[in-house]
Amino acid sequence: MVAETTVYALTNQPIDHHLGQMGEDVYTYRLRTSDGQGKRRWLTFTADHRLKQRHYLKIDTKGQNVNSWEAVTVSAVPQRARQALKS
């Protein structure tokens, strides 16, 4: 069974941008993420708009699948996650 986890990321440039089947924008991002304990991993996901650079995201995942994500302030990111994302 795949566990659900929450990870944090700093946004960067999209690695791809194209139009979807209905003509909508699709941006693909590959982000280095960290959980609250500082364990890092890479995550690729899509967004329907361009994300502001160098902003923190809180991402709820199940394996490599993104269930939801939201922009958060730096104070909402656990200390260990912030340290892991800066190194």
N, C-alpha and C positions, 0 to 999 in steps of 0.2 A: 504494500500500500504506500502510495506517495504522500509524504507529509506536506501540510500547508505551512508556509513560513512567511514571515515579513522581512523584507530586505530594504535597504536604503541605497540611493544612488545620487550622484551628481550628474546632471544632464550635460550632454556634449553635442557635437554636430551629428545630424542624421547620416547614416551610411548609405541610405537610398531614399529617393522620393519618386513616386509615380502616381498615376491616376488609377483608381480602382474601377471596377466594372460599371459602376454607376456614375463615374466621372468625379468622384470625391478624391481629395488628397489623401495619400497614405505615406507616412514617414516611418522609416525603419531606423531604430536605434540599437546600438550594441553598447551596453553600459557595464562597467565594473560595479558590482554591488557588494554590500556587506550586511550581515545580519547584526543584531544587537550585541553579539559577543565578539564581533570583529572578524568573523569568518567570511572570506571573500569568494566571489564567483562571478562569472560573466553571464549576462542575460540579454537576449535579443527580443525586442518587442516592437509593436507598431502603435502609432498614434495618428489620429485624424487631423492633427494640426502640428505645426512646428513648435517645439518646446523651447522656452527661454534657456539659454546656456548658463551653466554653473549654478543651477537651482537644485535644491534637494527634492527627491521624490521618495515617498513611502510606497512600496510595491508589495502587494499581497500575491504570493505565488503558490502554485502546486506543481512541484517539479520545475520544468522550464516554462510552464504556462502561466501567464499573468492573469489573475482573477480581477484585480483592480489596482489602480494607482492614483496617487494624489500628490500635489505639490505641498511641501511642508516647510516650516521655518527651521533654521539651524538648531534652535533650542528643542525641537521635537525629535531630533536625531540623537540616538544614544551616543555617549562619548566614545565608546570603542568603535562604533561604526564610523563616526567622523574621522577618527585617527586612521582607520584602515583605508578610507577613501582618499585621504590626503597623501598617503605613502605610495 
